[in-house]
């Protein structure tokens, strides 16, 4: 999916079937150095290279992504709300 050109509707459809967070491109990754044992990760492509933005909290990740004027696309409102509570 990364690095390929897909229409917005195709990206949303693919994301709905894969996401557990309810937000496109966002995942929860294990990280032993964090107190809670995981980090939130937003993956995107920049000039054909896969890059990511990481944060300890879901809200913090959303703020970082929006500060860079990137897309924060909520696919499932309920899942996204559950992630904010973690």
C-alpha positions in Angstrom: 0.0 0.0 0.0 2.8 2.4 0.8 4.4 4.2 -2.1 1.6 3.3 -4.5 -1.0 5.7 -5.9 -4.5 4.8 -4.8 -7.6 6.9 -4.9 -8.9 8.3 -1.6 -11.9 5.9 -1.6 -9.6 2.9 -2.2 -7.4 4.0 0.7 -10.4 4.3 3.0 -11.7 0.9 2.0 -8.3 -0.8 2.5 -7.8 1.0 5.8 -11.2 0.0 7.3 -10.4 -3.7 6.9 -6.9 -3.4 8.4 -7.2 -0.8 11.2 -7.7 -1.6 14.8 -7.4 2.0 15.9 -10.2 3.4 13.8 -7.8 5.9 12.1 -6.1 5.5 8.7 -2.3 4.9 8.9 -2.3 4.6 12.7 -1.1 1.5 14.6 -0.1 0.5 18.1 3.4 -0.9 18.3 5.2 -2.7 21.2 8.0 -0.7 22.8 9.8 -1.9 25.9 11.3 1.5 26.7 7.9 3.1 27.3 6.1 2.8 30.7 2.9 1.5 29.1 4.8 -1.0 26.9 3.7 0.4 23.5 3.7 3.5 21.3 1.3 4.9 18.7 2.7 5.1 15.2 1.5 7.0 12.1 3.1 5.7 8.9 3.2 7.7 5.7 5.3 8.0 2.5 7.5 11.0 1.7 9.2 10.9 -1.8 8.8 7.1 -2.0 10.3 6.5 1.5 8.2 5.1 4.4 8.4 7.4 7.4 6.6 7.5 10.7 5.6 9.8 13.5 5.5 8.2 17.0 4.0 9.2 20.3 3.4 7.7 23.7 -0.3 8.8 23.7 -2.9 8.6 21.0 -3.9 12.3 21.5 -0.3 13.3 21.3 0.1 11.5 18.0 -3.0 13.3 16.6 -1.5 16.6 17.6 1.8 15.9 16.0 0.2 14.7 12.8 -2.1 17.7 12.5 0.8 20.1 13.3 2.5 18.8 10.2 -0.6 19.5 8.2 -1.1 15.8 7.4 -4.3 13.7 7.0 -6.0 12.4 10.2 -8.8 10.3 8.7 -11.1 8.7 11.2 -12.6 5.5 9.7 -14.4 4.2 12.8 -15.3 6.8 15.4 -15.9 4.2 18.2 -12.5 2.5 17.8 -10.8 5.9 17.7 -12.6 7.0 21.0 -11.5 3.7 22.7 -7.9 4.3 21.7 -8.0 7.8 23.2 -9.0 6.3 26.5 -6.0 4.0 26.7 
